[in-house]
Amino acid sequence: MATFKAIRIDKADKGTTAALTQFDDADLMDGDVTVRVEWSTLNYKDGLAVTGKAPVVRRFPMIAGIDFAGTVEQSSHPQWKAGDKVICTGWGMGETHLGAYAEKARVKGDWLVPLPQGLAARDAMAIGTAGFTAMLAVLALEKQGLTPASGPTVVTGAAGGVGSVATAVLSKLGYHVIASTGRMSETAYLKSLGAAEVIDRNELSGPAKPLAKERWAGGVDSVGSTTLANLLSMTSYGGAIAACGLAAGMDLPSSVAPFILRGVCLLGIDSVMCPILPRKSAWERLARDLDHGKLAEITHEITLDQVIAMGPQILAGQVRGRIVVKIP
């Protein structure tokens, strides 16, 4: 029987185990498109999966990896044919559906989007779920009416995957970006992405006041918890914050004051089950509005056999920018 390399997650007596192994082609899950995976990426959720630090994997055995870019090998879906270049992110891959850290993936054709013209598969994964999520956040802010003329925008966790792409995109669109980071040593890096100011995350880590001095018109937050509460309290009248992460926790120790006294909006961003039309729009905008030179600067490449060792590093906040995974 045909086998292929994959990072397999198994249930153990205590937690889970992760190993690079051979996976049987016959054990792939149902789907109408089979893809030869060429590139994947390492996201925070992937780090949780391969380390077992949180129960993100909900069936076993599981192939880890929440996004991929590759070439269609077989398809019974009317939209796709062999040879098509495709991207897949989210939809429970690596959680409930066998994922991307493998030489082969079988998925539903309705989950796929075409690789945008002018974007290489490696670049698509340099963007990955993190960059896709960042663009969804930017689109949500635009829909809310935010423009560069509205005032500064803040990006938290700015040296991470979501934050790096959000900083680069917003700055290219003309926004005055205030980048918040726990690694002030990355100031030069963040300014190279287009950040106009870099602030220490400690400015946002104390207990949030119901209302604080207005500092920005909008923002992209991948941190959650007290950080998000502080962002909301410092958002100017009629502003908005797009929330897409929980690196600091799922709680939100805030009050209704920013919403009912300043008309601030909290915009929830979900990239996992996002419908296909917004997905296509986001990828088309990423192909156009993200500087490919900056994308190359923020990207580090590893191989499939290095993924498991990198898991603890991304959880510890030791990874700058984006990591692409070459497969095989």
Buried (B, 14 or more C-beta within 10 A) or exposed (E): EEBBBBBBBEEEEEEBBBEBEEBEEEEBEEBBBBBBBBBBBBBBBBBBBBBBBEEBBEEEBBBBBBBBBBBBBBBEBEEBEEEBBBBBBBBBBBBBBBBBBBBBBBBBBEBBBBBBEEBBBBBBBBBBBBBBBBBBBBBBBEEBEBEBEBBBBBBBBBBBBBBBBBBBBBBBBEBBBBBBBBBEEBBEBBBBBBBBBBBEBEEBBEEBEEBBEBBBBBBBBBBBBBBBBBBBBBBBEBBBBBBBBBBBEEEBEBBEBBEEEBEBBBBEBEBBEBEEEBBEBBBBBBBEBBBEEBBEBBBEBBEBEBBBEBBEEBBEBEBBBBBBBBBE
